[in-house]
Each structure stands twice: as C-alpha cells, then as structure tokens.
Amino acid sequence: MNLREEIIKNLDSLSEDALEGVLEYIRFIKEPEEVEPDAEELKAIAEGEEAYAKGDYVNWRDVKTDAI
C-alpha cells in the first residue's frame, strides 16, 4: 500500500471534527499563511542573529545528545 492509499484508508476512521482539522491542515500546507513578525519578534530575531554572529550558540547535535 502506498502512502496516498494509506492516508485515504485512515480517513474513513476519523470523526467529522478530525476531518475538519485534516482539511484545514491540507489547505494550510497548500497555501501557507504569510505572517509578519511584530516589533518584539523582530527584536528577538535581531538579538539571535547578533548572538550567532558572535559565535554564541549551541549545535543541535550537542543539545540532542545532552537530552538523551
């Protein structure tokens, strides 16, 4: 069974509310909503970029390994 067939098969077992959620998600991934960051988010982005430029960051592999 391919992925498409498996998805379609599983749709039959979902409630109407769950199907509404699936449809909403499908619409979202087909046409993602454009979101503009607000002033606070822009400030956080700038601070993150500044920290990264200074080398103040942790590699994902290190974080992932520490969490295990």
N, C-alpha and C positions, 0 to 999 in steps of 0.2 A: 504494500500500500504506500503510495507516495504522500508527501506532506499535505498537498491540497485535499486529497481524498480523506486523510485522517482528520483534518480540520473540519471538513464538511460533515463527516460521520459524527464528530463530537458536538456539533451544533445542535443536533437533534435532542441531546440530553440537557440542554440549558433551559432555564426559565426565561420567561419573557423579559424580566428585568436584566438578566445576564445578557440576553441577546441585544438589548438596547445598548448595554455597555460595550459589547463587541462591535456593534455598528458605529458607535461614537469613536472607538479607537481606530477602526478602519478609516473613517473619514479624517481623523487627525493625522494618521501616518501618510495618507494620500496628499493632504494639503495642510502641513503644519502651520499652526498659528504663529504669526510674526509678533514677537514681544519686544518692546523697547525697555531696556533697563532704566529704573528710576535713579535719582541722584545718589541714594545710599548704595545701590548696587554698583553704579559707576565708580564710586569711591572705593568700594571693596575690590573691584576689578583692578583699578589703578594700583592699589596697595599690593595686591597679589603679583602684578606684573613687576612692580618695583622690587619686591622681595625675591622674585625669581631671578631678576637681573643681577641681584647681589649674591646669588647662589644660596639663598636662604630657603631651601626646600628639601623635601624628603622623597626619595624614589619610591614609586608604588611597590616595587618588588620588596623593598625593606619593610614597608608598612604591612604588606600582605604576609610576609614571613613572621613578623613580630606578633601578628594577631592569631597565629595558629598555635 
